[in-house]
Amino acid sequence: MTQLKAIIFDVDGTLAETERDGHRIAFNQTFDDVGLDWHWDEDLYGKLLAVTGGKERIRYFLTDFNTNFSYDGKIDDLIKELHAKKTKHYVALLQSKTISLRPGVVRLINELREAGIRLAIATTTTPENVTALVSSTLGEHALEWFDCIAAGDIVPAKKPASDIFDYCLQQLGLSADECIVFEDSANGVISSCAANIPTIVTLNNYTKDDNFTGAMTVLDHLGEPDLPCKVLNGLKITGDYIQVEDLKVLHAQA
């Protein structure tokens, strides 16, 4: 039987509820900065999440939701400028510690480290965003806990392509069946499953209606001893919250 050797975490929506209260706010602050009359409310942003990647999301907004917008310069340059400004606003939000990790994340990461199971990150968000989130919630030293942080434009194609997970496996020197991925969205599950990595979903308000076909288990969150999680679909766990032993059992069943 193949041993579980690493856990690979997605970031936005999986480690923390960063989309609604982080990225969306930072985008709107950026639009105000440059004098654009754009405003992404919660409903619109939920629709824009169909596309992964910040620059790609701006382009999707222009091609599908704001088709009358005109710009004298190169639209690619505008998108790049907006995304860079947005990243600065997002990092500032994280540094203000207004965003915390989801239930069970800190506990499970500590348990995995104690069990000698390696940690990695695979995300479409920028490396700066990952660094800011990890540093502001777990401490700067926590960046050293992750053997691979695969982020942003380090691969040609973003999720739902499998590129980011393929790259992460290569950097870890592990095969797909030696890992488990934690994801929160349909695009993430398509990506991880395309890389043949067993996947657990912890959904959120934006992804609660997504199609998670291929995931072995779907949960509302990881859970805590005083905050039970719910298995919404797929393989069950033994207790009220995800523990290392649950991951080993689920891995063996995958």
PyMOL commands that set and color helices and strands:
alter all, ss='L'
color gray80, all
select helices_A, chain A and resi 18-33+42-48+54-64+75-95+105-114+127-138+140-145+152-154+163-172+176-178+186-194+244-253
alter helices_A, ss='H'
color red, helices_A
select strands_A, chain A and resi 6-9+118-123+146-151+179-183+199-202+217-219+231-234
alter strands_A, ss='S'
color yellow, strands_A
deselect
rebuild
show_as cartoon
